[in-house]
Amino acid sequence: MALRTLVTRKSLGNLGLGFRQLRGLQTYSLPDLPYDYGALEPAISGEIMQLHHQKHHQAYVTNYNKALEQLDAATAKGDSHTVAKLLSALKFNGGGHINHSIFWKNLAPVKEGGGEPPHGSLGWAIDNHFGSMEVLVQKMNTEGAALQGSGWVWLGVDKELKTLVVQTTENQDPLVSKGANLVPLLGIDVWEHAYYLQYKNVRPDYLKNIWKVINWKFAGEVYAKECP
Amino acid sequence: IMMETSWSCCTNLGPSGSSLLVTSDMSKLFQKPNFAQLCQQKKKELQGPRRSAKVHAYYGLKSPPYKLDALEPYMSQRTLEMHWGKHHRGYVENLNKQLEKNDTLYGYTMDELIKVTYNNGNPLPEFNNAAQVWNHDFFWESMQPGGGNMPIFDLLQQIEKDFGSFTNFREKFIEASLTLFGSGWVWLVLRRNEKRLAILKTSNAINPLISADIPIISLDMWEHAYYLDYKNDKGKYANVFMDHLVSWNAATVRMARAQAFVNLGEPKIPVA
């Protein structure tokens, strides 16, 4: 457990995405979870956490690396046609890797502070912007439930305007695709794989329960860095 | 088939009804009717048009053409119960709720409703529900117990003509299912303009009716379609669909109907 935390802290320097250089080519690797698969029960089942991390996130990492390799080869040959073809694969798999890396940090077991509301500047900013935490949660749940198909619902901060925003993105589009100045504080995965085995088609129940394991500490740290 | 029933717009005469009354009132006024008559007219006016009762467009939930456990072990009863009983039913109910609020959208067949609510790329809120109702009807009918295997006769010939071989088609279809990003559907369609079969990937609720292509079979690649049975293994799901579920009978019927709209060449008239 401690070793896992160490690895995560070290990789935080590389944005937590865990990449290493090999023959001048960057490859990304699956970051470890800072908690056990079953630690988020009963809000999110261990089965889902294991599949989500070991299968889904791993697939994004693998395919991201593959696409990057193909991109490298195509750029070297000056093959713009292939480069253009790879863009959607890069956005999808790269986005998937980014989003899920943030997601694991957005969650924490209850006994490690999961669900505890934010103190400090983020808590104040939420009350100031939305009126109260309840309003923010309600807004995010509504938008998350209304999202058609697959995507994410985000709480972000505009680092230029210093304002909080609630946004949704489709598929694996990262938050920055909705605004170059947006920095994600909290993301909730509303792809069906994130909740189906446990909540079936009742996405609103998943959204209601996930707040019990949301790691506000991490969100607060990111916010404090962007809005000192 | 309840889905395709047209409802005539015979009762929503509210606004136009009352304006007609006003017009006829005005003409009567110029004729100087007696006082009693005027009172009667006024009374009718104040009561308002009688036939402004609200009409609801109702689409029904169509059952799959087989029992919910008929596709075991390839698609479990549990999946059918969730997928048809909760998701598909949910789309129907939500569509009906939306249509209750919107008078302009009833009287259409499902096909027409989809095209209208798609609104040329700027979809109305009803589009998602309408299209998903249609999509799922089509999907259940694209499968059958004891499905899979291969098509025969004309359909097989057309596939071999347009894809080189059935094996190649099967490969391309499965590849499409694996490379679809996010939620969506994989279709075998008959392209009207090119007069040939093609494989199409669509996102979320979009279907080939939008592009006026004629769908022949479909595969639901939304995660809820396979997650309970296959978890994240999309490849296994797609292969099982091809090997054990796809109804080439349904495809043949659809193909035959499609040829009423698309001329695929000289008909093969058997010589006596």
Interface residues (C-beta under 8 A of the other chain):
Chain A: L51 K55 H56 A59 S88 F92 Q148 G149 S150 G151 E170 N171 Q172 W191 E192 H193 Y196 L197 K200 N201
Chain B: M82 K86 H87 G90 N128 F181 G182 S183 G184 S203 N204 A205 W222 E223 H224 Y227 L228 K231 N232
